[in-house]
Amino acid sequence: MSSAGAGSSVRVHAVRFGPGEELLGSLQAFVEERRLRAPFIITCVGSVTKATLRLANATATNTNEVLRLSGRFEIVSLVGTLNPDAHLHVSLSDGAGGTVGGHVLGDLEVFTTAEVVVGEAVDLQFARRTDERTGFPELEVRPRTDESAREGRSF
């Protein structure tokens, strides 16, 4: 288990992305621009026309279980952490109500809108380190060392 003790206060950010924007890259740019150190998705609603997802049966040595979607899909769930090696999962619903989901690899092209609420655990910082047990870069939670973040100053 990776934990940083007593928890953290949370700062909330909201952002909307428009048609044609790639959601994963746009979120990573948003996080970098604001220098967020322990960001995570609180909620997201919107729609996409494309998505590339890694399915659950992929392993560190066989990451080829990839699904490439094209069409109109509602985002019914988007969860995860947004550190530089973001770890996001999405559930998408098609025009008939069928749902598919997986690990976001990219190509989440916004159709009409993506309204995202991002939280930041202001007393923590997220990193990734390869876990020998899984072969994947897994979340490492550490106390934040940047004093200005604890004092609530903006960057």
C-alpha positions, 0 to 999 in steps of 0.5 A, a space after each residue: 500500500 502507498 499512503 501518505 498518512 493523515 490525508 489532505 485537504 482538497 482544492 477543486 478546479 473546473 474546466 470545459 474542453 470543446 469540440 475536437 480537443 483531445 481530452 487526455 492531452 488537454 487534461 495533462 496540459 491543464 495539470 502542468 499549467 497549474 502545477 498540480 502535484 496530486 491531481 485526480 478526476 472528481 467527475 466528468 460529463 461530455 461526449 467523444 467521437 474517438 477513443 483508444 482503450 486498453 482492455 482489462 486482460 492486458 498485462 505488462 508484457 502483452 499490452 496489445 489488448 487495445 480497443 479503438 473506437 470511432 463514433 459518437 459516445 457519451 462519457 458516463 464515467 471518467 476516473 483516475 489520477 492525472 500525474 505525468 503518467 496519468 492513469 485514467 479509466 473511462 466508460 463510454 455509452 454508444 447510441 444504443 446504450 451499449 457501454 464499453 470501458 477501459 484504461 485510457 491510452 489516448 485519442 479521446 476526441 471531444 464531440 460536443 463538450 467535456 466538463 471536468 471537475 479536477 481535485 488536487 490533494 494539496 498536501 500530497 504529491 503523486 508519482 509512478 514507479 514500476 511495481 515488480 509484482 504487476 510490471 506496470 508503473 503504479 501510484 506512489 503517494 508522498 507528502 508534498 514538500 513544496 511549502 507554498 502549496 501548504 500555505 495555499 498560494 497560487 502558482 
